[in-house]
Amino acid sequence: MAAWIEEARAAEILGYDTVMVATAAPDGLPSVRAVLLRALDERGFVFYTDRRSRKGRELAANPNAALVMHWAQLERQIRAEGRVTMVAPGESDAYFARRPRGHQLGAWASNQSEVLTDRRDLEERYEEVRQRFEGAEVPRPPYWGGYRIEPRQIELWQGRPDRLHDRVRWVRTDDGWTSDRLWP
């Protein structure tokens, strides 16, 4: 998977690190949105967000998610499903500290997913936050942090002529991972 992501980056595919993350609302309806993949390791896929957002509330109620990364130019796709855990505070702090200052300020200024009646309210809030932290490091807001999707299942899809695609699936078991090939 990491090799495919690196190949997409090297191919200069715009949004190579974009991940569509699906959660479920309390009524069971699916909800999906694009986020940026910020880490991938043996523990899973990591993205960061405002935990008060719709996705944060949905993950608090049902800590399971699915994701997909698709690169049409490479005819490749990664799918994963699994349990979601919060990234450790120190890991979130370290990532937040590396973000551009404007992004840090934006995390403080936005009430993500809430109704915004006038864009000027956001711009004024941003200016207030900018002044508040002028000349100082911007700390991570207490409501902002990372999530890790710990996959129980991963599928790699490679496009092939005549729609005879390759699909390989890995499923986590108590003893490790099993794999199989799926019909296209």
Contacts in CASP RR format, 6 or more apart in sequence:
PFRMAT RR
TARGET T0000
AUTHOR 0000-0000-0000
METHOD contacts of the structure
MODEL  1
MAAWIEEARAAEILGYDTVMVATAAPDGLPSVRAVLLRALDERGFVFYTD
RRSRKGRELAANPNAALVMHWAQLERQIRAEGRVTMVAPGESDAYFARRP
RGHQLGAWASNQSEVLTDRRDLEERYEEVRQRFEGAEVPRPPYWGGYRIE
PRQIELWQGRPDRLHDRVRWVRTDDGWTSDRLWP
1 40 0 8 1.000
1 78 0 8 1.000
1 154 0 8 1.000
1 156 0 8 1.000
2 40 0 8 1.000
4 71 0 8 1.000
4 74 0 8 1.000
4 76 0 8 1.000
4 78 0 8 1.000
4 156 0 8 1.000
5 16 0 8 1.000
5 17 0 8 1.000
5 37 0 8 1.000
5 40 0 8 1.000
5 69 0 8 1.000
5 78 0 8 1.000
7 74 0 8 1.000
8 16 0 8 1.000
8 71 0 8 1.000
8 74 0 8 1.000
8 76 0 8 1.000
9 16 0 8 1.000
9 17 0 8 1.000
11 71 0 8 1.000
11 73 0 8 1.000
11 74 0 8 1.000
13 71 0 8 1.000
13 73 0 8 1.000
13 74 0 8 1.000
16 71 0 8 1.000
17 36 0 8 1.000
17 37 0 8 1.000
17 38 0 8 1.000
18 34 0 8 1.000
18 35 0 8 1.000
18 36 0 8 1.000
18 37 0 8 1.000
18 69 0 8 1.000
19 34 0 8 1.000
19 35 0 8 1.000
19 36 0 8 1.000
19 37 0 8 1.000
19 45 0 8 1.000
19 47 0 8 1.000
19 67 0 8 1.000
19 68 0 8 1.000
19 69 0 8 1.000
20 32 0 8 1.000
20 33 0 8 1.000
20 34 0 8 1.000
20 67 0 8 1.000
20 68 0 8 1.000
20 69 0 8 1.000
20 70 0 8 1.000
21 32 0 8 1.000
21 33 0 8 1.000
21 34 0 8 1.000
21 35 0 8 1.000
21 47 0 8 1.000
21 55 0 8 1.000
21 65 0 8 1.000
21 66 0 8 1.000
21 67 0 8 1.000
21 149 0 8 1.000
22 30 0 8 1.000
22 31 0 8 1.000
22 32 0 8 1.000
22 65 0 8 1.000
22 66 0 8 1.000
22 67 0 8 1.000
23 30 0 8 1.000
23 31 0 8 1.000
23 32 0 8 1.000
23 55 0 8 1.000
23 56 0 8 1.000
23 58 0 8 1.000
23 59 0 8 1.000
23 62 0 8 1.000
23 64 0 8 1.000
23 65 0 8 1.000
24 30 0 8 1.000
24 31 0 8 1.000
24 58 0 8 1.000
24 62 0 8 1.000
24 64 0 8 1.000
25 31 0 8 1.000
25 58 0 8 1.000
26 58 0 8 1.000
26 61 0 8 1.000
26 62 0 8 1.000
31 54 0 8 1.000
31 55 0 8 1.000
31 58 0 8 1.000
33 55 0 8 1.000
35 47 0 8 1.000
35 49 0 8 1.000
35 55 0 8 1.000
36 47 0 8 1.000
36 48 0 8 1.000
37 45 0 8 1.000
37 46 0 8 1.000
37 47 0 8 1.000
37 69 0 8 1.000
38 46 0 8 1.000
38 47 0 8 1.000
38 48 0 8 1.000
38 95 0 8 1.000
38 146 0 8 1.000
39 45 0 8 1.000
39 46 0 8 1.000
39 95 0 8 1.000
40 46 0 8 1.000
43 148 0 8 1.000
43 150 0 8 1.000
44 80 0 8 1.000
44 148 0 8 1.000
44 149 0 8 1.000
44 150 0 8 1.000
44 151 0 8 1.000
45 67 0 8 1.000
45 80 0 8 1.000
45 148 0 8 1.000
45 149 0 8 1.000
45 151 0 8 1.000
46 87 0 8 1.000
46 146 0 8 1.000
46 147 0 8 1.000
46 148 0 8 1.000
46 149 0 8 1.000
47 146 0 8 1.000
47 147 0 8 1.000
48 87 0 8 1.000
48 92 0 8 1.000
48 95 0 8 1.000
48 96 0 8 1.000
48 144 0 8 1.000
48 145 0 8 1.000
48 146 0 8 1.000
48 147 0 8 1.000
49 55 0 8 1.000
49 56 0 8 1.000
49 112 0 8 1.000
49 144 0 8 1.000
49 145 0 8 1.000
49 146 0 8 1.000
49 147 0 8 1.000
50 56 0 8 1.000
50 107 0 8 1.000
50 110 0 8 1.000
50 112 0 8 1.000
50 113 0 8 1.000
50 141 0 8 1.000
50 143 0 8 1.000
50 144 0 8 1.000
50 145 0 8 1.000
51 60 0 8 1.000
51 86 0 8 1.000
51 143 0 8 1.000
51 144 0 8 1.000
51 145 0 8 1.000
52 111 0 8 1.000
52 112 0 8 1.000
52 113 0 8 1.000
52 143 0 8 1.000
53 112 0 8 1.000
53 113 0 8 1.000
54 113 0 8 1.000
55 113 0 8 1.000
56 147 0 8 1.000
59 65 0 8 1.000
59 84 0 8 1.000
59 147 0 8 1.000
63 83 0 8 1.000
63 84 0 8 1.000
63 85 0 8 1.000
64 81 0 8 1.000
64 82 0 8 1.000
64 83 0 8 1.000
64 84 0 8 1.000
65 81 0 8 1.000
65 82 0 8 1.000
65 84 0 8 1.000
65 147 0 8 1.000
65 149 0 8 1.000
66 79 0 8 1.000
66 80 0 8 1.000
66 81 0 8 1.000
66 82 0 8 1.000
67 78 0 8 1.000
67 79 0 8 1.000
67 80 0 8 1.000
67 81 0 8 1.000
67 149 0 8 1.000
68 77 0 8 1.000
68 78 0 8 1.000
68 79 0 8 1.000
68 80 0 8 1.000
69 77 0 8 1.000
69 78 0 8 1.000
70 76 0 8 1.000
70 77 0 8 1.000
71 77 0 8 1.000
75 158 0 8 1.000
75 159 0 8 1.000
75 160 0 8 1.000
76 156 0 8 1.000
76 157 0 8 1.000
76 158 0 8 1.000
76 159 0 8 1.000
77 155 0 8 1.000
77 156 0 8 1.000
77 157 0 8 1.000
78 154 0 8 1.000
78 155 0 8 1.000
78 156 0 8 1.000
78 157 0 8 1.000
79 154 0 8 1.000
79 155 0 8 1.000
79 157 0 8 1.000
80 149 0 8 1.000
80 151 0 8 1.000
80 153 0 8 1.000
80 154 0 8 1.000
80 155 0 8 1.000
81 151 0 8 1.000
81 152 0 8 1.000
81 153 0 8 1.000
82 149 0 8 1.000
82 150 0 8 1.000
82 151 0 8 1.000
82 152 0 8 1.000
82 153 0 8 1.000
83 149 0 8 1.000
83 150 0 8 1.000
83 152 0 8 1.000
84 147 0 8 1.000
84 148 0 8 1.000
84 149 0 8 1.000
84 150 0 8 1.000
85 147 0 8 1.000
85 148 0 8 1.000
85 150 0 8 1.000
86 145 0 8 1.000
86 146 0 8 1.000
86 147 0 8 1.000
86 148 0 8 1.000
87 95 0 8 1.000
87 145 0 8 1.000
87 146 0 8 1.000
87 147 0 8 1.000
87 148 0 8 1.000
91 146 0 8 1.000
92 140 0 8 1.000
92 144 0 8 1.000
92 145 0 8 1.000
92 146 0 8 1.000
93 140 0 8 1.000
95 145 0 8 1.000
95 146 0 8 1.000
96 104 0 8 1.000
96 107 0 8 1.000
96 139 0 8 1.000
96 140 0 8 1.000
96 144 0 8 1.000
96 145 0 8 1.000
97 137 0 8 1.000
97 140 0 8 1.000
99 107 0 8 1.000
101 138 0 8 1.000
104 138 0 8 1.000
104 140 0 8 1.000
105 126 0 8 1.000
105 129 0 8 1.000
105 130 0 8 1.000
105 133 0 8 1.000
105 138 0 8 1.000
106 126 0 8 1.000
106 129 0 8 1.000
107 140 0 8 1.000
107 141 0 8 1.000
107 144 0 8 1.000
108 129 0 8 1.000
108 132 0 8 1.000
108 133 0 8 1.000
108 138 0 8 1.000
108 141 0 8 1.000
109 122 0 8 1.000
109 125 0 8 1.000
109 126 0 8 1.000
109 128 0 8 1.000
109 129 0 8 1.000
110 122 0 8 1.000
110 125 0 8 1.000
116 122 0 8 1.000
151 172 0 8 1.000
152 171 0 8 1.000
152 172 0 8 1.000
153 169 0 8 1.000
153 170 0 8 1.000
153 171 0 8 1.000
153 172 0 8 1.000
154 169 0 8 1.000
154 170 0 8 1.000
155 167 0 8 1.000
155 168 0 8 1.000
155 169 0 8 1.000
155 170 0 8 1.000
155 182 0 8 1.000
156 166 0 8 1.000
156 167 0 8 1.000
156 168 0 8 1.000
157 165 0 8 1.000
157 166 0 8 1.000
157 167 0 8 1.000
158 165 0 8 1.000
158 166 0 8 1.000
158 167 0 8 1.000
159 165 0 8 1.000
159 166 0 8 1.000
160 166 0 8 1.000
160 184 0 8 1.000
163 184 0 8 1.000
164 184 0 8 1.000
165 184 0 8 1.000
166 181 0 8 1.000
166 184 0 8 1.000
167 181 0 8 1.000
167 182 0 8 1.000
167 183 0 8 1.000
167 184 0 8 1.000
168 179 0 8 1.000
168 180 0 8 1.000
168 181 0 8 1.000
168 182 0 8 1.000
169 179 0 8 1.000
169 180 0 8 1.000
169 181 0 8 1.000
169 182 0 8 1.000
170 177 0 8 1.000
170 178 0 8 1.000
170 179 0 8 1.000
171 177 0 8 1.000
171 178 0 8 1.000
171 179 0 8 1.000
171 180 0 8 1.000
END
